[in-house]
Amino acid sequence: MRNHFSFEIPFMRYRKVLLTISAVMTALALVGLAVRGVTFGIEFQGGTEIDFYDTGDISIEQMRNALVTAGESDPTVQTTVTEGENGFLVRSGTTDPQEATAHADATATALGLAAESYNVTTIGPDWGADVTKSSFMAFGLAILLIIAYVSIRYEFKMSITAVIALVHDMVIILGIYAWTGLPVTPNVVAALLSTMGFSLYDTVVEFDRTNDNAKTLRDGIHRTYLEICNFSVNEVVVRSINTTITTLVPELAMYFFGGATLKDFALAMIMGELLGTYSSYAVATPLLAIWKTREPRWAKLEAKYGEGANDPTPVASE
């Protein structure tokens, strides 16, 4: 006889609430993407990035005015802090390296900054187009491989719900970037691809337990697919939480103590880690349970023993 928990967290009882929360977050993200759009780093669209260090009390307006006077038409200026010193991160559409350097030099001179107080990075539009194409190909290939693997290892319905959970995570993360105006860089793309793996891991572990339990659990406690899913989630929830916490520790360290490049990567990883764990329980498994319950075999058991059944009296386990 299989041992059961004396208490189970009723995830499936609140499946509609969890799915509603996810739907609201996804809707807000889509609104942000439609209204504000995603700001891509210069690696994707080409342009110039100028890092000004140790700028003292210079304001954003002073920096922007100096850049415009130097020849930059529409620069984006953000404040930064590097090793406790104030600075600015400037992005513009200038793609000529010599022109960009001349603008930075003129700006530094106008503001009384030293020649070594800035760093200029220029990327051409062709390279940016290649990065964009490669990123989309990577995401598309990852999704196809996930569908293929889960379909072969388990079943097609599991692969579709796993992908829906992944897309849910990606849309919400991109929505956060849209609302905050943070740029999406190759570091962010790398982090998103990594979090797809974390999210899929949690989901596959749950599906593995659900698949096994659906074949073996036939007692008076877990007879419907919703009950089996809930039991399976409870079997792995502690392990998932422990994995998430241990993964978040180095990511938080990178975010709070790392440089600008590490912060970029760490922020996307943190959001992806939290959303990936959440969506495994709140999106993938509830959707699978609802979908599978409509199959004739499970629909009969749900009608007889489910939440709305007239005689839910449990049968003794053997």
Secondary structure as the mmCIF struct_conf table of DSSP 4:
data_model
#
loop_
_struct_conf.conf_type_id
_struct_conf.id
_struct_conf.beg_label_comp_id
_struct_conf.beg_label_asym_id
_struct_conf.beg_label_seq_id
_struct_conf.end_label_comp_id
_struct_conf.end_label_asym_id
_struct_conf.end_label_seq_id
BEND BEND1 SER A 6 PHE A 7
TURN_TY1_P TURN_TY1_P1 PHE A 11 PHE A 11
HELX_RH_3T_P HELX_RH_3T_P1 MET A 12 TYR A 14
HELX_RH_AL_P HELX_RH_AL_P1 ARG A 15 VAL A 35
TURN_TY1_P TURN_TY1_P2 ARG A 36 ARG A 36
STRN STRN1 THR A 39 PHE A 40
HELX_RH_AL_P HELX_RH_AL_P2 ILE A 42 GLN A 45
STRN STRN2 GLY A 47 PHE A 52
TURN_TY1_P TURN_TY1_P3 GLY A 56 ASP A 57
HELX_RH_AL_P HELX_RH_AL_P3 ILE A 60 ALA A 70
TURN_TY1_P TURN_TY1_P4 GLY A 71 GLY A 71
BEND BEND2 SER A 73 ASP A 74
STRN STRN3 THR A 76 THR A 82
TURN_TY1_P TURN_TY1_P5 GLU A 83 GLY A 84
STRN STRN4 GLU A 85 SER A 92
BEND BEND3 GLY A 93 GLY A 93
HELX_RH_AL_P HELX_RH_AL_P4 PRO A 97 LEU A 111
TURN_TY1_P TURN_TY1_P6 GLY A 112 GLY A 112
HELX_RH_3T_P HELX_RH_3T_P2 ALA A 115 SER A 117
STRN STRN5 TYR A 118 ILE A 123
HELX_RH_AL_P HELX_RH_AL_P5 PRO A 125 ARG A 153
TURN_TY1_P TURN_TY1_P7 TYR A 154 TYR A 154
HELX_RH_AL_P HELX_RH_AL_P6 PHE A 156 THR A 180
TURN_TY1_P TURN_TY1_P8 GLY A 181 GLY A 181
STRN STRN6 PRO A 183 VAL A 184
HELX_RH_AL_P HELX_RH_AL_P7 PRO A 186 THR A 216
BEND BEND4 ASP A 219 ILE A 221
BEND BEND5 THR A 224 THR A 224
HELX_RH_AL_P HELX_RH_AL_P8 TYR A 225 PHE A 257
BEND BEND6 GLY A 258 GLY A 258
HELX_RH_AL_P HELX_RH_AL_P9 ALA A 260 SER A 279
HELX_RH_PI_P HELX_RH_PI_P1 SER A 280 ALA A 284
HELX_RH_AL_P HELX_RH_AL_P10 THR A 285 THR A 293
TURN_TY1_P TURN_TY1_P9 ARG A 294 ARG A 294
BEND BEND7 GLU A 295 GLU A 295
HELX_RH_AL_P HELX_RH_AL_P11 PRO A 296 TYR A 305
BEND BEND8 GLY A 306 GLY A 306
TURN_TY1_P TURN_TY1_P10 GLU A 307 GLY A 308
BEND BEND9 ASN A 310 ASN A 310
HELX_LH_PP_P HELX_LH_PP_P1 THR A 313 SER A 317
#
